[in-house]
Amino acid sequence: MAYVREYEDESITREQLDQRDGLRLLEFGANWCGYCIAAQPDIEAALADHPDLAHEKIADGPGRPLGRSFRVKLWPTLILIRDGEEIGRIVRPEREEDLKGFLRCC
C-alpha cells in the first residue's frame, strides 16, 4: 500500500483493528493541522522505502473513539502495530531520518 495523502474519517473500530493480522502504520491527525501538513513530505519519503506497509491516515479530534483508544494527544501521531498490538509510536516527527529510524523494524 502506498502513502495515503488525506486523513479520512474513522472506518474501523478498535476491536476490528485489534483482530487484523500483519503490520500497519496508523497516522492520526487532521487535514488542516499545521504540524501534520509540515510532516507530510518526510512521512511520504520515509514510507517510500516500505511500499508493502499498510498506511492508514485517520482523522482525529474530540470524541473520536479510535484516537482516544490509543491515547493520542498531539498530531500527527504515528503508531506502528503488528497483529493488533502497538509496537512503536512517534509523535510530531520533525525529520525524515527520525521516521526512517522508527520504520527500520519493518
N, C-alpha and C positions, 0 to 999 in steps of 0.2 A: 504494500500500500504506500502510496506516495504522500508527500507533505500535503496537509489539508490547509486551505487558505482562510476559511471563515469559521468562527465559533458558531456552533449550532445548538439549538435547544436540546435539552436532555431527551434522549430517545431510549434510554435504558435505565433500569433501576440498579441499585447497588447489589441486590440479590442476584439479578441476572448477570451482572458483571462478574461477581464472585464465582459464578458457575462456568464462565468461559475459560477454555484452555488456551495456553500459549502466552506469548509475550506481547504486550501492547503498551503504548505510551498515551496517557491521558494528559491533556493540556487544558487547564481551567483558566478562563479569562473572559474578556468582553471585547467585542469588535471596536468599541470606542475608547478603550483603555490605552493611555499613552505608553505605559510600561509594556503592554502587550504588543502594541504596534512597533515600538522600538526594538523589541526582541525578535521579531519575526525573521529578519534576514539571517540572524545567527542560528535560529531554530531550523530554518529551511536548509541552511548549509550543513549543519550537523546531521540532519536526517538524510541528506544525500548519500551518506556512507552506509545507510541502513534501509535500503529500498523495500525490504520484506517486513519491516517493523510496522505493525498496525498503529496509526496515529489518529487519535480522536480528539478533536477540539470541542470542548463543552462550554457553552455559555453559562457563566456563573453569576450569582448575585444573591441578595437576601431571599430567603425562603426556598432556595434551590436545594432539594434534598441530596443530590449526588455530591455536590461540593461540600455540603455540611458533613456528610458521612465520612469524607476524607479530611475533615477539619481544615479546609482551605480558607486562608485568611487574606493572603496577598496574591495579586495576579502579575504575571502569569505564574501558575504553579504547574510543574510538570511532574507527573507521577508514573513511574515505571512499575508495571505489575506483571507477574507471571502466574498463570493459573489462578487468578483471582486474589493473589497475595501481593501486597506492596513490597517491592524490593529496593526502591530508591525514590528520592524526591529532590527536586531542585526548585528553588523559589526565586523569582526575578533574576534569571540568569543575565549576566552583563557581557559575557564574551563567548564567542564561538568555541574557544578552547575549553571553557567550563562545561559546555554542553557535550562536546566530544568526549571529554573525560567521564562525564556522567553516563554516556551511552556506550562506553567501552565494553561493558559486560554483554552487550548484545551480539 
